Amino acid sequence: MKVLVPVKRVIDSNVKARVKADQTGVDLANVKMSMNPFDEIAVEEAVRMKEGKEHHAAGTADEIVVVSIGVTQAQETIRTALAMGADRGLLIQSDTDLEPLAVAKLLKAVVDEEKPDLVLLGKQSIDGDNNAVGQMLAALLDWPQATFAGKIVIEGGKAVVTREVDGGLQTVSAALPAVVSVDLRLNTPRYASLPNIMKAKKKEIAVKAVADYGVDTAPRLKVLKVAEPPKRSAGVKVADAAELVSKLKSAGVL
Amino acid sequence: MAVLVIADHDGKAVRDTTHKTVTAALAISGDVDVLVLGQGAQGVADAAAKITGVRKVLLAESAGLGKMLAEAVEATVLPLAAGYDAVLTPANTDGKNFAPRIAAKLDTAPISDIVEVVSADTFVRPIYAGNALETVQSSDAKKVITVRPTAFAAAADGGSAKVETVTGADASKTTFVSEEMVKSDRPELGAAKIVVSGGRALGSAEEFHAVMDPLADKLGAAVGASRAAVDAGYAPNDYQVGQTGKVVAPALYIAIGISGAIQHLAGMKDSKVIAAINKDPDAPIFQIADYGLVQDYKVAVPELMKALG
C-alpha cells in the first residue's frame, strides 16, 4: 500500500502566537516553526504501517510519500518526516498561505499523479484551525473519509477507523482508497535518531510550483482584521473553600 | 437570501446547539430552514419546528444519516443546497466532519467555528488556538459555515413551522461498524451550566473519579479534564476541554489541579465565572480565574463538599 502524507510547516506549538500591531495577521518573524503536531502523528502512523509496528501487519505500507505546500523552508519539515521514516518528499512552493480549498485542489492533483491507496493527514493545522483539508480532499476525489482517527486498522482493502467523536468513539469502515485524518491520541510520534537524520539527507525531495498543477488557488476569503481576543483579568484570591462557596453564591452561580 | 441549518440532535430531541446555530443563521437572513438528518427522527423534526424564527423543517432519513456518515450527509445536502445562500451547522464533531465535504463539492471556502456574524458575508473566527480572532469576508455566492455554539444565545421555542420530508441519501463506500458512547446521568459537557474540571495533579484515574465524580454529582455538573489528564489516561478523551477538545462556556467553571495551559484556556475562557483550586500560586489559571483558592485539592475539595452541604 502506498501512503501519501501531507504535512504543514506551522508555528511551533510551544510558542504563543502574537497578533501584529497593525492587525494584519500573526507575527511569524523570527518565530520557531515546526511540523504541525497532528501531521507528525500522521507521519508516525504511516511509518508504523511500513514497519509493521503495534497492530499493523508487516508491510501494511510499502511506500510513504510526504508532500508539503509552502515556502522553501518547508523542505525542513519534509526532511523531518523523511528522518522519521518516510521515503521521499514533494514540495509545492508557495509564498502565500493558501486556503484549505486551494490546498485540497493541489493535493487532488498530487493524488492523481501519485495514486496512493491512503492519504493520512492531521485533522487540523494549529495556525488556521480550520479542520477542513482532509474532508475537502476526500470530496474532490469522491473518496470515503474517516476523520479524527484514534485507531486505524488496515484489512481486506479497507481502513477500519475508530473516530474520536462527541460523547465517545465511533468505528467506521472505509473502502480504500480513502482519506483518514488523525487525532491527538492515535500515537506518540518518535524523535528521529541521528543515523536516520543523516540518512534522510540523501532522500529525494522534488520541488514544484503551484502553477505546475494548473488549479485555481485564488483566495475566497478576505482577511479584514486579525485581533487579540478580549482579555480576562485575574479576580480575587479566597482563603478557603467556605469563602469560595459564599463568593460563588453571591455571584449567583450556585 | 435563505439559510439552511443542519440540526444537531440525539435521535430524540434537538440539542440546544441547534437553537444557538439558528440564532447565528437569523443574523444572516430572516429565512431560516432547519434540516434534520437521521433515522426515525420525526420527533426531532417536530421539536425543531418549535424553534422561534424557523420557516420550515426538512426531514431526511437513511441508515447512513442515522450515523451521520459524511458521505451520506453530503449526498443528501447537495441537491438541497441550490435553494440556499448559506448552510450552517454547529462546530461539533459531526459538523466538522461533513461541512468541509459539502463545501468542496460546492467549490466554496468553508468558514470554520465562527463566534460572531458581522454581516451576511463577514464573520469572526478564532485562529491559533484562540490566541487571535480573524475577521473574514467571503466572496463565495454560497457559504458553508460551522458555528461555535457557546458564542451564541439559544433561540427560544415557541414557533410552529411545518415539517416536510425530503430524500435521504446513504453512503456507499463507508459503513458504520460500532460505537462506544460514554453513558452518564450527568449533563453533557457542552451544555452543562456548571463544569468541574480536573487536571494532572489528580495523579491517577481512580483519584480523578474519586474526587471529581462526587463533586459533580453534588453540583449537578458535567465533568471535564485538561489535556494533560486525558493524555495521562486519568479521564476519557471526550472529557477534554481545550482548543483540540471541547469548547465550553458554562455559568460556572471550577478548575481543580489544572495549571492552565494556553490550549486549555482556549476551551473555557468564555465561561461566565471561573473558579480555580491549585496549590501552585503561580499557576497561569489564576490569571484568568474570578476566584482563586491556593490550596492542595486534597484539602480543598473535601472542604468544598462540606461547605456545599
Interface residues (C-beta under 8 A of the other chain):
Chain A: I11 K16 A17 R18 V19 V26 E99 P100 L101 A104 I126 D127 G128 D129 N130 N131 A132 V133 G134 Q135 M136 L137 A138 A139 L140 W143 P144 Q145 A146 T147 F148 G150 V160 R163 E164 V165 D166 G167 G168 L169 Q170 T171 V172 S173 A174 A175 A178 L184 R185 P219 R220 L221 K222 V223 L224 K225 V226 A227 E228 P229 R232 S233 A234 G235 V236 K237 V238 A239 D240 A241 A242 L244 V245 K247 L248 A251 V253 L254
Chain B: K67 L69 A70 E71 E74 N92 T93 D94 K96 N97 F98 A99 P100 R101 I102 A103 A104 K105 D107 T108 A109 P110 I111 S112 D113 T122 P126 I127 Y128 A129 G130 N131 A132 L133 E134 T135 V136 Q137 S138 S139 D140 A171 K173 T174 T175 F176 V177 S178 E179 E180 M181 V182 E188 G190 I194 L219 R227 V230 D231 P236 N237 D238 Q243 T244 K246 A251 L252 I262 K269 K272 V273 I274 A275 I277 F286 Q287 I288 A289 D290 Y291 G292 L293 V294 Q295 A300 V301 E303 L304 K306 A307 L308
